[in-house]
Amino acid sequence: MTERMKRVEENHKKGYNCAQAVACAYSDLYGVDEKDAFRAVECFGRGMGVMGTCGAVSAMAYLVGLKVSDANLEHPQSKVDCYNTFKPMSEAFAAKNQSTLCSELKGIGTGVVLRSCPGCMQDAAEIIETHLIHKDA
């Protein structure tokens, strides 16, 4: 387990939601202060606050944007690169957990929990390490 993966766990134990725990553990790699990342993804927890896309998955998308976006406000050119970078990450998460939706992962309506929040965060961290951090190494 990497130091950043440990930081994800520590963040969650401090009360960060799933999205915050993941995003804040990696945001500094992409020039974003932890406090700013914390604020930016606060509503991503609990599946965007409404049991939609898992917060850990949303944090992966946030980090892809930080890393891949050209931030060109006049003529943005990096949208497709962001989508293409995130797609295999989302697919890897879904393949491992059978869903990317918080409500399904938590077994809301079915009573069958597919993955715990700590497990989702661990999986997201592993995917980030593989697809964003070590991909270019």
N, C-alpha and C positions, 0 to 999 in steps of 0.2 A: 504494500500500500504506500503510495507516495505521500509526501508531506501535504500536498494540496488536498488529497483525498481525506486525510486526517482532519484537515481544516474544515472540510464540508461537515464531517461528523461533529466537530466542536461547535461550529456555527449553529447547527440544529439544536444541540444541547443547550445553547445560550438562548434559544427561543426564536431563532430565525425560521421563517417558513421554508419549505422545500426549495423554492426558487431562489430565495435570498441566500440560503446556505450554499447552494451551488454557485450562483453568480458571484457572490462575494469572495469565494475561495480562489477565483481565477481572474477577476476583473482587472486587477493591477497589471496583469500580463499585457493588457490591451489599452493601458493608459487611463483607466477609470478608477477613481478613488472608491474604496469599499463603501463609504457612506452614500455616495452617489448611486452606486449599483444597488445598494440596499433599498434606497428610495425608489429607484426606477422599476424594480421588479416586485415591490411589496404586494401589489394586487394580483401577481401571477400565482401566488400560493392558493392552495385548495382548488386547483384547476381553474385559474383565473377568477377565483372567488366564487365560482358557481359550478364547480366540479366538471369543468371542461378539460382542456389539455393539461396534463400533469405539470405541476410547477417545475419539477426537475427538467422536464423536456422543454418547457418554455425558457428556462435558464440556458439550456444548450443553444436555442435559437438566438437568444440575446447575445451570447458570447460569440456566435458565428458572425452576427452583425458587427460586433466590435472588432473582430479580427479581419473580416473580409470586405466590409463596405469601403468604398472609395470616399465616402463623405463628401461627394461632389454635389453641392446643393444646386448648382446651376445646370449641370448635365450629368445626372447620376447614370453610371454605367455598370454598377456591380450587383444589381438585383439578382440577375440570373446566377452569378457566381455564388451569391449567398444561398439561394435556393438549392443549387447543385451541391453545395457543401453540407447544408443541413439535411437534405433528403436521406442520404445513407445513414446519418446519425439517428434520425427519427426511425428509420426502418430497422436499424440494429436494436434500438430500444423496444420497438414493437415485437420484433422476432423473439427477443428474450422474455418479454412480459405479456405477450398476447394483446396488448393495447397500449395506447398513449393517453387514454382518458382517465383522469383521476377517479371518477365515479366507478368505472369498470375495474380499475386496479384495486380499489378499496372494496369492491363487492357490493356496492350500493344497488339494491334491487335484486341481486342474485344471491347474496349471502356467501359468495365464493370470493375470498380475497386472493387476487392474483399476485400482488406484491405489496410489501409494507412501504411506508414512506422512507425509512432508512435504506431499504433495498433499492428503491427507485433512485434515490440520491447517489448511492454507490454505483449503480449502473450508469447513470448520467455522467458521473465523474470518470469512470472507466472509458466511456465513449469519447468524452472530451479529450482525455489523455491520448487516446488512439488517433482520433480524427483531426484534432486541432493542434495539440502540442507536439506529439511525436511524429506526425505525418510528414512534417518538413525536415525533421532531424536526420 
